């Protein structure tokens, strides 16, 4: 089996994408198809996500997240390339 089906509740707490490059932006865009908000551990809003950040759908947190920023997230994706 090459697929890994998973069901997550993304309504209450946004998932976290760690990284600020093109790979992280792609993962965030994919998550935004289902999640109302996404948090990104990055130095700045990645290219192409500025409109989502302005709308409050993308939040930037410390580029090196600590345990308190990870705990309780329904999903954490490392996209540091």
Order of alpha helices (4+ residues) and beta strands (2+ residues): beta-alpha-beta-alpha-beta-alpha-beta
